Amino acid sequence: MRASIILLLALLGAATHAQAGTRSGALAVDAIRSSIAARDCGQAVDRLKSGLNNEYPEVFLLAGSMFENGLCVKRDWARAVSFYAQAHGGGEKEGAARIAAGYADPANGPDVAAALWWAWKTPGFQLSHCAVPQEAAADPDRFVAALAAWPAARLASCNYIAGVLSTIAAEVKYPELAAAHGIGGDVTLRFLAGVPRIELQRGASHEYELLGWVSADTLRDRKTRRMGDGFEAALSAVANRALQRYPHPGGIPADTLIQVKFSFGIEHQMR
């Protein structure tokens, strides 16, 4: 089994996270996170409820994370899925990756059918070894029936690969240092699933126009190697967590290679 996946993540420039939504939604998320950081759970929950009432997709996404991890609320995977699904329906593509990653996790099952169903809704997941016939791809009942015919080894390997890739897709963030200096770049992730091991290779980097007044120090700093290193560091930290999260099922050929290209880019617009 060999595969090549191109997963392009377009991350907003001024923001230090990958959420696209509205400025009001982003501010609401920042306020909730500030309350959590200050260990003021009462205030965090009040702000969460306000954001949910306003139906901000970004807040739905954060609510899912809070309920998945038990942050200021009781851990409840079913409620987390509901919020992630609402976030995905509101345009937050990360919601699908978080559902896929969660369902692949033994802590929540695992539920292979649900993990793969949502993994295929994650941009860039094109792994033919884990695909179902086209007529089953959009029908949940046919999708489950197709997977029922798979051998256990195929189910286990696909659940593992979907879990690792979905965790990375859900959690990788635009490095704050690079965002502040208007730097973009590419990193190719090589996932040797049978080993298992993840290797990273930095590709081209590029500079974006810096808006407003810019200091000479900033202009000098954006030329240094540490800017580009930030993309590798961001991916490396998430990749290591992803490998630790899922038990390796064994039986995956040692030469299995999955390549994922992450493109960190800037869009100077926010709704």
N, C-alpha and C positions, 0 to 999 in steps of 0.2 A: 504494500500500500504506500503510494507516494502521492503527495498533493502539494499544491501551491495555492495559497489564499492571499489575496490582496485586500487588506482592510484599511481603508482610508478614514482617518478621523479628522474632520475639520473642526478645529477648536477655536473658540472666539478669542480675539486678541487681547483686549483690555482686561477681560476676566481671567482669573487664574484657575478656572475650572472649565469643564467641557460642556456646560449646560448652555443651550441656545436661547431659550424662552424670552421672556420680557424683562425689562429693567426692574419693574416693580416686583416681579417674582424673584429675581436675583437678590434684590435688597431684602426681601422677606426671608430668603434662605440664609443670607449672611446674619440677619438678626437672630434667627433660631440657633445657628451655630455658635454665635457669640454667647448666648444664654447657656448652651450646653458646655462650652469651654469654661464658663464662670461657675459651673455646677449649680446653676439655678434652674432646676428641672421644672418648677412650677411656671416660671416665666417662659421657658422653652415650649412647654405644652400649650400655654395660652397663645403664644405666637404661632405655633403650629396650627392650632385650630383656626386662627384668623386667616392664615395663608390657605388652608384647605377650603374655608368658606369662600375665598376669592377664586378658588379653582385654578391656582397657579400650577402648571405642570411641574415646575422645578420643586415646588413644595410637596407635591405628590411623590416625587422621586425621593426627596429627603425623608418623608414620612415612611416610605418603604424601607429605607435604610435603618431608620430608628427602630421600627418594629422587627426587622430582621435581626438586628444586633442588640436589642434591648436597651437602647439609649433613652433614658428618661421615661420610658414606657415599658410595659411588660412584653417580653419577646413573644411574638405571634407571627409565625411564618405565613399563615393564611391571610392575615391582614396586610402583611408586607406585600404579598403577591397582588392583592387588590389595588394597593396604592401604586405599585410599579406598573400594573396594567393601565391604570388611569394616566400615569405619566407618559407611557408609551403612546396611548391614544391621543394625548395632547401634543405629541411631537417630540417628546424626549426619547430618542432612540436607545439611549442607555438603559431604559426600563426593561427592554427585551433581554439584553445581556445579563442584567441582574437577576431576572427570573430564571433564565437558563442556568446561570451559575448556581443559584440557590437550589433548584430542583436536582442538579447533578451532585450536590453535596450530600454525603451520607447522613449528615445531621438532619436533613429534611426528607429522607427516604432511603436511597435516591429514587426519583421518578424519571426513568430514562426517556419515556415518551414525551413527557412535559418538557424535559430539558432540551431535547432535540427540536421539539416544535418551536420553542422560543429561540433556540440558537439559530434556526433558519430565518428568524425575523430580525436577527442582528446583521447590520450591514457588513457584507464581505464574507459571511460564512458560506463557503461553496465547496465543502468537502464531499466529493462524490462517494467515498466509502460509506458515508453516513446519510446518504440521500434515499428518498423513497420515490416510487414512480410519480410522474407529474400529476396524474389524476388523483393521487392521494395527498399531494402536498398541501392543498387548501381545504381538505376535509378532515376534521379531527378524528372521526370514526375510522375512515379509511387509513389515516396516518397510523393510528394505533394498531389496526389490523395488519398493516404492512410490517410494522416492527415486531409483531407477534411471531412472524415467520422467520425472523433472524435467529441465528445461533447465539447462545449466551455470550460467547467470546466477542462477537461483533457488537452486541449491545453494551458490554462492559467497556470496550475500547472506545466506542463512540461517546458514551457518557463521560468517560475520562477526558477525552480530547475536547469535547464541547464545554466541559466544566472549566478546564484550564484556559482555553481561548476566551470564553465568555467572561471569566473573572478578569482577565487582562483588559479586554475591551471595555468592561464596565468601570474599572478602577484607574486606568492610566489617566493622568492629568497633564495639562500643559505646565511645564516647569515655570515657577514664578519668576525666576531670574531671567529666563529667556523671554517670557511675556513682557516683563518690564522693559527689556531692551529691544523689543521688536525683532526677535530672531525666530526664524522658522527652520524646520529641518526634517529629514527623513531618517528613520531607523528601521532596518530589516531585522526581524526576529525569526530565528531558525529554531523550530521546536522539534527536537529529536524525541518523539513520543515514546519510542521503545526503550530508551536508555534509562530514565528520562533525563533530558538536559535541554536548557535553553541557551542559545548563543545570540549575541547582539552584534550588529554591524552598522556603524553610522554611515549614512549616505551624505547627499548634498545638503548644505545649509544655505539659507538665504536671509537677507535683511529686508525688513519692511520700512516704509516711511514712518519716521517718528513724528507725531503730531505735536504742535505747540513748542514751547521752549525746551531745549535739550542741553544738558551740561556737557562740557568737553570730556569729563570723566566717563559719562555714559557712552559717548561715541567711541572712546578708547576701549572701554570694557567689552563692547559688543564684538570687538575683533579678536578677543582672546579665546583660547580653546575651551575654557571652562564653560562658555555659553553652550557650545555644541555638546559638551559632555553631559549637560543637564538632561538632554533627551534620553541618552543611554541610562543615566542614573534613575530617571523616572520609570522607565520600562523595567530595569533590572529589579528594583524594589518590588514592583507589582508581580513580575514573573516569578520571583522567589516565593512570594506568598501563595501564588496560584499552584505551584508545584507542591507546596506543603499542605495545601488544603485538601487535595484529593489523593486517596490511596491508589498507587499504581496497580492496574489489574493484571499485569503480566500478559504474555502472549502476543504483544505487539512486536512485529519484526524490528530488529535493531536499526535497520536502514530507513525506517519510516521518517520522512522529513516533511514538515509543514512550514512553509515560509509565509510570514505575515509582514507586510510593509505598513508602518505607521507614519503618516505624514502630519506633522504638527504645523498648522498654518493659521493665519490671522485674517479675520474679516473685520473691517472697521465699520461695523453696523450692529445695532442692537435695537430690537423693537421696543 
